[in-house]
Amino acid sequence: MKKVPFVTKEQLEEIVKQYPTPFHLYDEKGIRENARKVNAAFSWNKGFKEYFAVKATPNPYILKILKEEGCGTDCSSMTELMMSDACDFSGHDIMFSSNATPPEDFEMAARLGAIINLDDFTHIDFVEKVLGKLPETMCCRLNTGGNFELSNGIMDTPGEAKYGFTREQLTEGYKKMMDKGVKHFGLHAFLASNTKTNEYYPALARILFKTAVELKEETGASIEFINLSGGVGIPYHPDEQANDIMAIGEGVRQAFEEILVPAGLGDVAIFTEMGRFMLGPYGHLIARAIHEKHIYKEYIGLDACACNLMRPAMYGSYHHITVAGKEDAPCDHVYDVTGSLCENNDKFAVDRKLPKIDMGDLIIIHDTGAHGFAMGYNYNGKLRSAEILLKEDGGTQMIRRAETPADYFATFDFSHIMDKYL
Ligand SMILES: *Cc1c(COP(=O)(O)O)cnc(C)c1O
């Protein structure tokens, strides 16, 4: 599928007059339309709710848009809980799916009335000790162990993953929590990441639905929601097929009708915790080509670096690149497109066929809306960029300013030694 940016060169040239590159740009229209599709895909389920994984794009303006579209938040840390609270998410509109969790994070989650999704059997006692008493609603995360396979092969290796309860621990955990007064239960699992098949959620749903039926028989627990978590992928590469969320919702519905309804569990609510699918395609990293270098290979140096987008350096991930205004030009040059870090893995693309790039060209790096800005860091003293929202009416709004040297120096105890720069 040809990848088309959500902005034109003309629009970008206007935007960069106001905001210097590099910056992350988000497409409000795309975010809203996609969120509506997700809700439509699961509208057959009365209690359906998408809890947006805050870690993917932790920005209050983005959270507010998603809230208006009916989403909750999925948090994994204290600050994500704080951000949800500040954006007026409360109670069961917040899921707390964390691991190796500090006690004060559990306290905060409980204070907000969030649903606590326990990562481990030993956390039952841990949370009880921290809170004095377990909340009446609890969720548990299942790790199925071994490999997780679909028809097209091994998707992931849960047996190597640090998350979740074993199947046996779930039964014991539910019983233990019932003894401690827990009344309402949920079940969660995250078995594969960035899946590019409509089969993933339905297959995961079948596992969780069957497990829920067994758990109900074994423990008599009241299972009220099943959380399919995240993992629905997006087509980063033009050769990849986009997931069809309507087909995914329908696949989950069929599993629901086959497994849960006959077992008397037809009232169970389906929850999701998608991050990438909700935001990934609706963000671009906008940078400018500032250097060209002709040595053993041809290099284009950008004013952005891996601190703005870590995925290519960290996972070797493909992110599509469009040269603004050269959308239809022949890709008759081969470049490594790099950032400025003193790390040779700071390359947005290696041996990429692109149109001829001229100095000053605006470079659009696709699919940076999730796990993009969020994974940013300050190595080499690089400062985090701004985040800009392209609004539905075509206007723009800065939803996070760029860092300045003062931000970078702010955590020194002796920041006065840097006074001349502040
Ligand atoms: C990261 C994460 C998600 C979101 O994953 P995506 O791949 O962005 O959909 C959801 N739930 C949990 C517990 C996570 O850790």
PDBQT file of the ligand as one rigid body, heavy atoms in Angstrom, charges set to zero:
ROOT
HETATM    1  C1  LIG A 501       2.703  -1.395  25.763  1.00  0.00    +0.000 C 
HETATM    2  C2  LIG A 501       1.445  -1.944  26.307  1.00  0.00    +0.000 A 
HETATM    3  C3  LIG A 501       0.234  -1.770  25.624  1.00  0.00    +0.000 A 
HETATM    4  C4  LIG A 501       0.142  -1.101  24.282  1.00  0.00    +0.000 C 
HETATM    5  O1  LIG A 501       0.801  -1.834  23.307  1.00  0.00    +0.000 OA
HETATM    6  P1  LIG A 501       0.703  -1.451  21.758  1.00  0.00    +0.000 P 
HETATM    7  O2  LIG A 501       1.637  -2.407  21.109  1.00  0.00    +0.000 OA
HETATM    8  O3  LIG A 501       1.113  -0.038  21.630  1.00  0.00    +0.000 OA
HETATM    9  O4  LIG A 501      -0.717  -1.673  21.347  1.00  0.00    +0.000 OA
HETATM   10  C5  LIG A 501      -0.909  -2.252  26.228  1.00  0.00    +0.000 A 
HETATM   11  N1  LIG A 501      -0.886  -2.870  27.427  1.00  0.00    +0.000 NA
HETATM   12  C6  LIG A 501       0.257  -3.064  28.107  1.00  0.00    +0.000 A 
HETATM   13  C7  LIG A 501       0.211  -3.724  29.424  1.00  0.00    +0.000 C 
HETATM   14  C8  LIG A 501       1.452  -2.628  27.562  1.00  0.00    +0.000 A 
HETATM   15  O5  LIG A 501       2.594  -2.834  28.235  1.00  0.00    +0.000 OA
ENDROOT
TORSDOF 0
